[in-house]
Amino acid sequence: MSAARKEIDYEDGLRLVPQLVAAGRFAAAMRWADQLCRHRPEDPRAHNQAGLVRQRQGGPQEAVPHLRRAALLRPEAGEIWANLGRSLRLCAAFGPAFQCRQRAVLCQPDTPEMRLALGLDLLAVGRYRAGFAEYEHRPDRGAALARYAAAGLPAWDGRVRPGARLMVVTEQGAGDVVQFLRFVAPLAAQGMHVTVACPSTLEPVVRSAPGVEATAPLWPSGPLHGYDGVEMLLSLPARLGIDRDTLPAPLRYIDPPEGGCRVEADGRLRVGLCWTGSTFTPLNPMRRIPFAELARVLDVPGVAFYGLQVLIGRREIEGEDRLVDLAQDIEDFGDTAAMVDQMDLVITVDTSIAHIAGALGKPVWTLLAQVADWRWGRDGDATPWYPSMRLFRQHRQGEWADVVARVVSALRDAVGNPGRLTERPPFASPDPSG
């Protein structure tokens, strides 16, 4: 075979690896990537591919050496630094991950995804003003505003003017919407009239939030008139210049609709459980806990347990008579809020239930993966976002046994001392470079 033919084979191999990954053929992709690394050990592209395959397979520890090698061979490549930063973060090496993301932005300051990743790291350590500024680089923001611009509604210029009418558009998951509704009230307090565009399933919750004057369908079906501008809900902190000292954290800022189904009281502590989020969320496998592991809490006496899961995860409780399944009485998030509001405590993984409970001011214990979402910080048992929330973190990624043991102990204590449900330690988070 000629030298030219070998070159073609190698380049074809580089293109083949991501194709195999996209097809879900990870084992084949890894074999090809490793062969490329052996054939050209000094080519950063091969090591980058080998690292990405391992990262996608859930082995970030194995990805790091390949990505470090790639970064050493091509230190000016921001994409490689970004990949290395992601793998380090998945290994819970938060300080080095932050440094890699800084390096990625220095190499490619005009790449939105790299600016966004840096922003998430800044938010995770409580540097909200800088973090939310970088968060504005999320690609979905521009696409959403373009749809409203096509309907004749320009982007808000950011000026707060009494009497101005603003359309605020919800985005991302239900939990994000509930978490960020708190930023409508400061606009209304300065005289602005705010309409929130949202999915119909969230409308009962959204319209109850302070400052929300009206709600509207999420996407315009025709020309929009009568508004002075449009802005995305998750952009409001950047517009308001929010930092740790000015973060609004009301104890309760939503209300459930009236007339919902009532949960009978029998004198026992009422505890709602949620063990998985949406299967459409890529990070859900890390966040969810198998109900069989969480079920240890059902052994705690003096507690009436209720299932808050809707649609997914309910097969896991078939035949479990120690828990009342409330799903049949839940059709939208208003119904969910009504059920949560009747609980004395909610125990949940990182999903919308946690945010609803927190926004209702209900005691809520949130179970977190070791590598948790930015909003929960890096460590500690509390969050500045919800005064009524307590965090239970994994000590090792993927291991829930210790988390459940701590929850069981705390729940036994709460049965005899209900006042413990509202105790909360101070929020703390490490420096991003540490």
Secondary structure, DSSP 8 states (H G I E B T S, - for coil): --HHHHHHHHHHHHHHHHHHHHTT-HHHHHHHHHHHHHH-TT-HHHHHHHHHHHHHTT-HHHHHHHHHHHHHH-TT-HHHHHHHHHHHHHTT-HHHHHHHHHHHHHH-TT-HHHHHHHHHHHHHTT-HHHHHHHHTT-HHHHHHHHHHHHTT--B--S---TT-EEEEE--S-HHHHHHHGGGHHHHHHTT-EEEEEE-GGGHHHHTTSTTEEEEEESS-SS---S-SEEEEGGGHHHHHT--TTT----S------TT-------SSEEEEEE----TTSTTHHHH---HHHHGGGGGSTTEEEEE---SSSGGGGTT-TTEEE-GGG-SSHHHHHHHHHT-SEEEEESSHHHHHHHHTT--EEEEE-SS--GGG-SSSS--TT-TTEEEEE-SSTT--HHHHHHHHHHHHHHHH-GGGGG---------TT-
